[in-house]
Amino acid sequence: MHKIHNAATAMIPLLLVFAVLYVVFTAGGDVEFAFLDRELWYRSPFVDPTAPSPDWQRALYLVIWLLPVAFGLFAVYCALRLVMLIRRGVLFDTRVSRLLRLAGIGTALSGLTDVVANLFTPQVMSLSNPGGVLPFEWYFDSEPAGLVVCGGGFYLIGWIMTEARRLADENEGFI
């Protein structure tokens, strides 16, 4: 149990540092691209250099790309609460399995919304192009796909833990 406590304790600062870096670099990069460095917008292959770049269009882009970050932060929050429970010695409890499932949902949704954001980026960025809106462009990236798979795995482990706890409680009634 001591090793589990130590591992959980070590995870807390790692999760906090990850959350800060995730916001600074991922969300910060999205904000910079959408609003702070207007030249980045025009360097995109989806934007016609003669097209206007209204703020509503940039805001729409930003919202689409902040959704994966929001779901990712939700997953980190759930993981942090989970690690804090484990650190206190709470292991085979419905709270642990619930937080594991929620972290899995957040992780999977972060990856899924990243895939969707990639799908819609050409349309959103080309809305003001004089030549018209670009078609959907399917883009596969193993990172968001991996997040969906890992999130599903976390959810499955949490579900198994819930069922195991239910069966254990049920079996105690027979003894």
Disulfide bonds with the S-S distance in Angstrom:
none
